[in-house]
Amino acid sequence: MDPITTFTAPIVALPMENIDTDQLIPARFLKTTDKAGLGNNLFADWRYDAAGAPRPDFVLNRPDVQGAGVLVAGHNFGCGSSREHAPWALQGAGFRAVVSTYFADIFRNNALKNGLLPVVVDAETQSELFRRFEENPATEVTVDLASQTLTLPGGRQVEFPIDPFAKHCLLNGVDQLGFLLGEAPIIAAYEAAHPARVATR
């Protein structure tokens, strides 16, 4: 997992509320445990018609938004069933962060464990980003995980919350298992200093 520190990226806006995980990555694509290619199936039922051709009216198919790294979405993003494929698909499509006013708990946890940053902002900031994208599809934002700030065009900074342990893992590019493996010397020293006690009768 690559560390997340500070990055600047173009945004793409999808101002729809209650986007569920089955829209993010439809169930028929969940048979794989390989992340490769999942980005092509992100929002598959919205992006492609019945023949598999891209729908020109869907925002992710627009030529002027290719290369966007931050998705700005409506309230209650990632609701529905649990599937790690949802953050995998977003990452496969090039997104490093998603901005919303609220994330479903399971999606948020899956995102954090897989290196995708969920950025919670207030409704005013969300609306400003929607407006700026409509005015200029090349709009960029800067995400600084260390300071937990999102910098908008013009320089206004907005703080966002994040769990301290998840923040540590993202900054260091490790998942939960990687964190535990990194603590192996401390664990070994503790075990050496506290030998197992066998109960005797």
C-alpha positions, 0 to 999 in steps of 0.5 A: 500500500502506498503512503498517503501524505499530501497530493493535489488532484483534479476533482470529478463531481457526482452529486447523487445521494445514497450511492450504494456499493452495488452501484459502485461495483455491481455484484456480478463483478465480485467473483474475483479476488484480484484488484486488476481491472476492477476500475473498468467496472466502477459504476458499470451500470451507469457508465455503459449501455446494454451493449457495453458501450460508454454512455456519453452523458455519464460524467466519468466518460467525459474526456475532460475529466480523465485523470481525476483523482478525487471524487466529490459525491453526495451524502451517504456514500457507500451505503448498502452491502459490504464489499472491499471491491468498492474501494478497489474499483475506485482506486483502480479508476484512479481515485485516491480520495472521496469527498462527501458529507457522510460515508456508510461505516462499512465502506469507510472502514474498507476504504481506510484499510485499503488506502482510499481516503474518505474525506468528510466535509460540511454541506457548504464545502460540498456545494462549493466543490459541486459548483466549482466543478460545473464552472471548471472541470479542471478544478483541483484540490489539495489533500494533506493527511498529516494536517487533515486538511482539504484545500480548495481553489482560492486557498480555503482550508477545511479540516476533516476527521480521521481515526488516529490509527487509520491515519498512522497506517495511511501515512506509513503505507501499511495495512493492519497486518503490516502494522502488526508485523512492524511491531514484531520486535516489541512483541517478541521482547514482551514475550521474552520478559513474560514467559508463559505460565502453565497452571498446575494442580 
